[in-house]
Amino acid sequence: MSHPQSGNINEKTLGNTVNYVSTRGSDQKIGFQDTLLTGLAPDGGLYVPTDWPQIGQQSHTLAGPYEKDAAALMSPFVDGDIDISTLTAITRAAYAKFGHEDVAPLVEIGDGHWLLELFHGPTLSFKDFALQVLGGLFEHVLKQKGEHVTIVGATSGDTGSAAIAACRGRPNIDIFILHPLGRVSDVQRRQMTSVMAENIHNVAIEGTFDDCQKLVKAMFSDEIFRNELALAAVNSINWARVVAQTVYYHVAASRLANGPLSFAVPTGNFGDVYAGYVAHRTGLPLNRLIVATNQNDILAQVLTTGRYWSGRVTSTITPSMDIQVASNFERLLFDLYDRNGIQISRRMEALRVKGGFTVEPERVEAAQRLFTGVAIDEALTLSEMERVHAETGLLIDPHTAVGVAAARMSHSHDDGPVISLATAHPAKFPDSVERATGRRPKSPDHLAEALICDERYDVLGRDLNALQAYIRARTRIGGKEP
Ligand SMILES: *Cc1c(COP(=O)(O)O)cnc(C)c1O
C-alpha cells in the first residue's frame, strides 16, 4: 500500500505543526502535548495525526548519533511548543542509558537477513525506546504547566518494568503498576520490584492480568478519582510511544541504504509494526512489513482473510504477544476506511458486542500491498531459536524468533534485504532459550543485580475501593510532598 489514501490527506512539509484527531469521528483537534497527557480520546478512539509530515528524505542525512537522529525525526510530530533543543536533551538523556554505543545495532544473521537489536535499554526490551522518551516528555510538559500526574497501569511483563525505569525519581510523576500475583516471571517481577525510588509503587493483585486491567479501567472510568489524582496512562496506545518507535525504522534503513527493505516485526498490540507503517507514510520507502504473531493470531487472520474476531487468549512462550485485541490496529483501520471515523466506531462497537467484524476484500487487498501476516507456533519458535544459534552462535529470545521465523517463511532472497526486530534480550527469557538451545544466556550486569536485590511490593485483593484508598494515600498530588 504505497499511499492509497493520499488524496484525502494533505501532506505537509517539515516544520509545520501537526494536529491530532480521534479515529472514531469526533472533529475535535488537539496538539501533541494533549495527546501525550490524554492517551485515549474522549469518544473512545485513538489519536492520529491529521496530516502525514514528509520526513523520509531526511533518512539520507541521518548521520547519528542516535539521539540526534531521534530528535530530528520526531520533531515534525511534536507541535510547535517543544523545540528541537529541548527534544534533543530528552532523547539524549533517554538513550544515554542504553548499553550499546549504536543504541540499536544491526547484526547480519543470513544472506540479506539482519537483526536490529532493540534490547540494549535499561530493562532489555524494545519498550525502553519509547518509554524512556515518554518519561522525559512527561516531565518536561508537567514542569512547564506546574502540574503533577499519577500514572496507573497494568502489566503482564515488559511494559511495567520499562515504565518504572522511565519514571523513577521524576518529581512530577507517581507511578502505580499492577501485576498479577505469581503470574509474571521472576525476571520480570524483579525488574519492577527492585526499584527503590519513592515515586514507584508496585502492587501485586490476587488475580489474573485481566483482573489488573479491569481495575485500571475502572479507575479511569471513575471521573472523580481520575480528576482528583490527575490519572495518566503510558500504555501502548499513547501516540508519543508510536512516534519514538518510528525512529529505528528510519535509522536502520539509512544504515543499510540499498533500496527498499522489509521489516519483520513480532507483534502483539500492533504498536511496533504500526510505527513502521508511520515511517512509511512519512516517506520511508519499504517493500514489506511482516506482521509476525504467535498462536494468538488475530492479526495474521485479518491480514489474510479479513476476519477480525477475538477468541480466548492462549498462554505461550512469548507472553508479550499473548493478546487477542490489538488496540493499535484501529489506527491502520482508520486509514483503510479512508479516515471515516463513523465506519471505525461501528466496527469497534461490533467488536465489543459481537466479538468481531470482517474487513471487506478490497480493503484487505489494500493492506496486503504493504503487510504480510504470518502466525508462528511454539514448535517453530523453538526450532528457529535453535537454528539461529547453530548457524550464527547467537542466542535470540522467543519473541525475536517469531519474527525471524516469519521472515524466513514469507520472504525470499529476491525480495531484497529484510530486517527482523529483536524485541527482547535472551536473558529476559532464559528458560525458553535454554530449552531451545541447551545454553543459558548470560545476564547483563544490571539485570544480574536486580535478580539478587531486595524487592518491595504490596499485595492487594481484587478490590477497587481498597486499591483507590492505597493510591490516594501514597500519591504526592496536591502538594502532599513526602
Ligand atoms: C511488547 C512486546 C512485543 C509486542 O509489541 P507490540 O507493540 O505490542 O506489537 C513483542 N516483543 C516483546 C519482547 C515485547 O515486550
The ligand as an SDF file (V2000), in Angstrom:
LIG
                    3D

 15 15  0  0  0  0  0  0  0  0999 V2000
    5.5370   -5.6850   23.7780 C   0  0  0  0  0  0  0  0  0  0  0  0
    6.3830   -6.6860   23.0830 C   0  0  0  0  0  0  0  0  0  0  0  0
    6.0830   -7.1460   21.7690 C   0  0  0  0  0  0  0  0  0  0  0  0
    4.8470   -6.7140   21.0140 C   0  0  0  0  0  0  0  0  0  0  0  0
    4.8620   -5.3560   20.6600 O   0  0  0  0  0  0  0  0  0  0  0  0
    3.5210   -4.6110   20.1970 P   0  0  0  0  0  0  0  0  0  0  0  0
    3.8990   -3.1990   20.0350 O   0  0  0  0  0  0  0  0  0  0  0  0
    2.5200   -4.8460   21.3030 O   0  0  0  0  0  0  0  0  0  0  0  0
    3.0770   -5.2550   18.9310 O   0  0  0  0  0  0  0  0  0  0  0  0
    6.9710   -8.0280   21.1800 C   0  0  0  0  0  0  0  0  0  0  0  0
    8.0720   -8.4680   21.8340 N   0  0  0  0  0  0  0  0  0  0  0  0
    8.3790   -8.0490   23.0730 C   0  0  0  0  0  0  0  0  0  0  0  0
    9.6020   -8.5810   23.7310 C   0  0  0  0  0  0  0  0  0  0  0  0
    7.5530   -7.1480   23.7460 C   0  0  0  0  0  0  0  0  0  0  0  0
    7.8630   -6.7420   25.0080 O   0  0  0  0  0  0  0  0  0  0  0  0
  1  2  1  0
  2  3  1  0
  2 14  2  0
  3  4  1  0
  3 10  2  0
  4  5  1  0
  5  6  1  0
  6  7  2  0
  6  8  1  0
  6  9  1  0
 10 11  1  0
 11 12  2  0
 12 13  1  0
 12 14  1  0
 14 15  1  0
M  END
$$$$
